Amino acid sequence: MQTGRLIVKRPNQYADKIRRYRIYVDGLRVGTLKALDELPLDVSVGEHEVVARIDWCRSNVLKVNVRTQEPTEVEVSSNAMNGAAFLVLYYITFGYSKYLSLRLAQRGFAVLPAATPAR
């Protein structure tokens, strides 16, 4: 069975700063993340479902396709502080399934110099 690398990262945010997020891949708990931490995982090549949880709240389900050539990087963050303070009440009650956010991590890119037209 071929394996690939899945890396789950967590930025430094005020929300849940001293708390850990539980990370699940395909329904199995694979580890926890504190602020500014990353969790490298060797998983089988192919599609996987990633979910993050804290208490009764959770993230969206993110489907990722892990390949052998390069690591797949995922970022988990809190939505609770993305707006007015009253939104926290929404996220811990009705919006419990959106309290955390999972997305593919942004990768850097190279800016190529502009081609000069031939004369």
PASEBA-1860 file (N, C-alpha, C; in nm, 3 decimals):
! residues 119
1> MQTGRLIV> 0.085/-0.118/0.000/0.000/0.000/0.000/0.089/0.124/0.000 ~ 0.060/0.216/-0.090/0.136/0.340/-0.098/0.084/0.439/0.005 ~ 0.177/0.515/0.062/0.136/0.617/0.160/0.178/0.755/0.112 ~ 0.106/0.853/0.162/0.136/0.992/0.136/0.135/1.067/0.268 ~ 0.170/1.194/0.263/0.180/1.274/0.384/0.065/1.374/0.389 ~ -0.008/1.374/0.500/-0.113/1.470/0.529/-0.067/1.552/0.649 ~ -0.062/1.684/0.634/-0.017/1.771/0.743/-0.132/1.863/0.781 ~ -0.173/1.858/0.907/-0.279/1.945/0.958/-0.211/2.053/1.041
9> KRPNQYAD> -0.239/2.181/1.008/-0.175/2.294/1.076/-0.281/2.379/1.146 ~ -0.237/2.449/1.250/-0.326/2.540/1.322/-0.254/2.673/1.344 ~ -0.314/2.784/1.300/-0.251/2.915/1.319/-0.267/2.963/1.463 ~ -0.203/3.072/1.493/-0.213/3.134/1.625/-0.333/3.229/1.624 ~ -0.438/3.195/1.698/-0.557/3.278/1.709/-0.589/3.299/1.856 ~ -0.658/3.407/1.883/-0.700/3.434/2.021/-0.801/3.329/2.069 ~ -0.894/3.295/1.982/-0.996/3.195/2.019/-0.931/3.061/2.047 ~ -0.965/3.000/2.158/-0.919/2.866/2.195/-0.766/2.856/2.206
17> KIRRYRIY> -0.701/2.965/2.237/-0.554/2.969/2.239/-0.492/2.862/2.328 ~ -0.552/2.837/2.442/-0.494/2.738/2.534/-0.562/2.601/2.524 ~ -0.649/2.586/2.426/-0.722/2.459/2.407/-0.662/2.381/2.290 ~ -0.687/2.253/2.289/-0.643/2.167/2.179/-0.761/2.125/2.094 ~ -0.739/2.118/1.963/-0.840/2.066/1.870/-0.810/1.918/1.847 ~ -0.913/1.836/1.849/-0.899/1.694/1.818/-0.915/1.675/1.667 ~ -0.827/1.598/1.607/-0.828/1.578/1.462/-0.867/1.434/1.431 ~ -0.960/1.419/1.337/-1.009/1.287/1.295/-0.988/1.271/1.144
25> VDGLRVGT> -0.939/1.155/1.103/-0.927/1.121/0.963/-1.006/0.993/0.940 ~ -1.101/1.000/0.852/-1.189/0.887/0.821/-1.256/0.832/0.946 ~ -1.295/0.921/1.037/-1.367/0.882/1.157/-1.281/0.837/1.274 ~ -1.150/0.827/1.253/-1.060/0.783/1.360/-0.982/0.902/1.416 ~ -0.976/0.912/1.548/-0.898/1.019/1.609/-0.750/0.991/1.588 ~ -0.680/1.091/1.530/-0.539/1.071/1.496/-0.445/1.160/1.575 ~ -0.500/1.256/1.650/-0.414/1.342/1.730/-0.483/1.471/1.770 ~ -0.405/1.558/1.836/-0.457/1.688/1.879/-0.361/1.797/1.833
33> LKALDELP> -0.415/1.919/1.824/-0.335/2.034/1.782/-0.353/2.149/1.879 ~ -0.243/2.209/1.921/-0.250/2.332/1.998/-0.215/2.446/1.902 ~ -0.227/2.571/1.948/-0.198/2.686/1.864/-0.054/2.680/1.810 ~ -0.037/2.716/1.685/0.092/2.716/1.615/0.155/2.577/1.605 ~ 0.073/2.475/1.603/0.121/2.338/1.597/0.088/2.279/1.461 ~ 0.155/2.171/1.427/0.118/2.095/1.308/0.128/1.947/1.338 ~ 0.042/1.872/1.272/0.032/1.729/1.294/0.060/1.657/1.162 ~ 0.181/1.601/1.146/0.212/1.527/1.023/0.162/1.383/1.035
41> LDVSVGEH> 0.095/1.336/0.931/0.039/1.201/0.932/0.075/1.128/0.804 ~ 0.111/1.003/0.815/0.130/0.917/0.698/0.000/0.840/0.680 ~ -0.066/0.863/0.567/-0.193/0.798/0.537/-0.185/0.733/0.400 ~ -0.277/0.644/0.371/-0.278/0.579/0.241/-0.312/0.681/0.132 ~ -0.260/0.656/0.015/-0.286/0.743/-0.099/-0.434/0.731/-0.135 ~ -0.496/0.844/-0.168/-0.636/0.843/-0.207/-0.716/0.946/-0.130 ~ -0.849/0.934/-0.137/-0.938/1.032/-0.075/-0.962/0.999/0.073 ~ -0.958/1.104/0.155/-0.983/1.091/0.299/-1.072/1.205/0.346
49> EVVARIDW> -1.144/1.182/0.456/-1.227/1.286/0.517/-1.161/1.330/0.648 ~ -1.142/1.461/0.661/-1.079/1.519/0.779/-1.181/1.605/0.852 ~ -1.187/1.591/0.986/-1.277/1.669/1.071/-1.198/1.710/1.195 ~ -1.226/1.831/1.244/-1.167/1.878/1.370/-1.280/1.899/1.470 ~ -1.251/1.875/1.598/-1.353/1.891/1.703/-1.294/1.959/1.826 ~ -1.380/2.030/1.897/-1.349/2.084/2.028/-1.479/2.080/2.106 ~ -1.479/2.015/2.220/-1.601/1.994/2.299/-1.710/1.936/2.209 ~ -1.828/1.998/2.206/-1.938/1.949/2.123/-1.938/2.013/1.985
57> CRSNVLKV> -1.847/2.106/1.961/-1.841/2.177/1.834/-1.744/2.106/1.739 ~ -1.762/2.134/1.610/-1.676/2.069/1.511/-1.657/2.157/1.389 ~ -1.585/2.104/1.294/-1.559/2.174/1.168/-1.645/2.114/1.058 ~ -1.631/2.170/0.942/-1.685/2.110/0.821/-1.608/1.980/0.794 ~ -1.665/1.893/0.714/-1.595/1.773/0.670/-1.519/1.811/0.543 ~ -1.389/1.793/0.546/-1.306/1.828/0.431/-1.256/1.700/0.366 ~ -1.289/1.684/0.238/-1.239/1.569/0.163/-1.110/1.611/0.094 ~ -1.005/1.534/0.119/-0.875/1.563/0.059/-0.827/1.442/-0.019
65> NVRTQEPT> -0.752/1.469/-0.123/-0.693/1.363/-0.203/-0.543/1.362/-0.178 ~ -0.495/1.262/-0.107/-0.354/1.252/-0.071/-0.280/1.177/-0.181 ~ -0.167/1.237/-0.221/-0.083/1.176/-0.325/0.056/1.148/-0.271 ~ 0.133/1.072/-0.344/0.268/1.037/-0.298/0.369/1.147/-0.326 ~ 0.349/1.228/-0.428/0.450/1.323/-0.472/0.474/1.437/-0.373 ~ 0.370/1.496/-0.319/0.385/1.612/-0.232/0.287/1.603/-0.116 ~ 0.320/1.663/-0.002/0.229/1.656/0.113/0.102/1.737/0.088 ~ -0.007/1.691/0.143/-0.134/1.764/0.141/-0.145/1.838/0.273
73> EVEVSSNA> -0.154/1.972/0.267/-0.158/2.053/0.388/-0.297/2.109/0.409 ~ -0.346/2.091/0.533/-0.478/2.135/0.573/-0.463/2.230/0.691 ~ -0.544/2.335/0.694/-0.539/2.430/0.805/-0.673/2.429/0.878 ~ -0.666/2.425/1.011/-0.786/2.431/1.094/-0.781/2.559/1.176 ~ -0.892/2.631/1.179/-0.898/2.756/1.256/-1.039/2.774/1.311 ~ -1.052/2.869/1.402/-1.181/2.897/1.465/-1.254/3.005/1.388 ~ -1.384/2.985/1.370/-1.470/3.088/1.311/-1.529/3.179/1.416 ~ -1.517/3.142/1.542/-1.587/3.212/1.650/-1.548/3.359/1.662
81> MNGAAFLV> -1.427/3.395/1.629/-1.384/3.534/1.644/-1.382/3.610/1.512 ~ -1.440/3.554/1.408/-1.444/3.622/1.279/-1.566/3.712/1.269 ~ -1.576/3.808/1.353/-1.689/3.900/1.349/-1.720/3.952/1.487 ~ -1.842/3.990/1.507/-1.885/4.049/1.634/-1.889/3.944/1.745 ~ -1.876/3.991/1.867/-1.873/3.901/1.983/-1.999/3.819/1.995 ~ -2.115/3.872/1.952/-2.239/3.796/1.965/-2.240/3.671/1.877 ~ -2.152/3.665/1.776/-2.146/3.547/1.691/-2.096/3.425/1.766 ~ -2.021/3.446/1.873/-1.973/3.333/1.953/-2.091/3.252/2.004
89> LYYITFGY> -2.195/3.319/2.049/-2.316/3.248/2.097/-2.378/3.164/1.986 ~ -2.381/3.217/1.865/-2.433/3.141/1.752/-2.350/3.015/1.729 ~ -2.216/3.030/1.726/-2.129/2.918/1.694/-2.130/2.809/1.801 ~ -2.155/2.843/1.927/-2.157/2.737/2.029/-2.297/2.679/2.049 ~ -2.397/2.731/1.978/-2.533/2.675/1.986/-2.574/2.622/1.850 ~ -2.641/2.702/1.772/-2.693/2.658/1.642/-2.584/2.629/1.539 ~ -2.475/2.703/1.546/-2.367/2.687/1.448/-2.254/2.598/1.494 ~ -2.283/2.504/1.585/-2.179/2.417/1.642/-2.102/2.340/1.534
97> SKYLSLRL> -2.166/2.312/1.420/-2.097/2.236/1.315/-2.011/2.326/1.227 ~ -2.010/2.457/1.258/-1.927/2.551/1.183/-1.833/2.628/1.275 ~ -1.821/2.586/1.399/-1.735/2.656/1.494/-1.590/2.658/1.446 ~ -1.546/2.545/1.392/-1.411/2.535/1.336/-1.420/2.529/1.184 ~ -1.313/2.570/1.119/-1.309/2.570/0.974/-1.186/2.492/0.927 ~ -1.208/2.400/0.835/-1.099/2.324/0.773/-1.092/2.363/0.626 ~ -0.971/2.387/0.578/-0.952/2.418/0.437/-0.810/2.377/0.396 ~ -0.792/2.358/0.267/-0.658/2.330/0.219/-0.572/2.452/0.245
105> AQRGFAVL> -0.450/2.430/0.293/-0.359/2.541/0.324/-0.315/2.608/0.195 ~ -0.301/2.740/0.203/-0.254/2.816/0.088/-0.106/2.787/0.068 ~ -0.069/2.758/-0.051/0.071/2.734/-0.083/0.131/2.859/-0.144 ~ 0.259/2.876/-0.120/0.329/2.988/-0.183/0.340/2.966/-0.332 ~ 0.365/3.072/-0.405/0.381/3.057/-0.548/0.491/3.152/-0.594 ~ 0.549/3.120/-0.705/0.656/3.203/-0.760/0.598/3.297/-0.864 ~ 0.641/3.421/-0.860/0.599/3.518/-0.960/0.704/3.517/-1.069 ~ 0.661/3.482/-1.188/0.755/3.475/-1.299/0.771/3.612/-1.360
113> PAATPAR> 0.891/3.645/-1.406/0.909/3.776/-1.470/0.828/3.782/-1.599 ~ 0.780/3.903/-1.628/0.701/3.921/-1.750/0.791/3.902/-1.871 ~ 0.737/3.837/-1.970/0.812/3.814/-2.093/0.819/3.944/-2.171 ~ 0.935/3.971/-2.226/0.946/4.091/-2.309/0.910/4.054/-2.452 ~ 0.827/4.135/-2.514/0.785/4.102/-2.652/0.903/4.111/-2.748 ~ 0.907/4.019/-2.843/1.012/4.018/-2.945/0.987/4.131/-3.044 ~ 1.091/4.199/-3.086/1.075/4.310/-3.183/1.140/4.276/-3.314
END
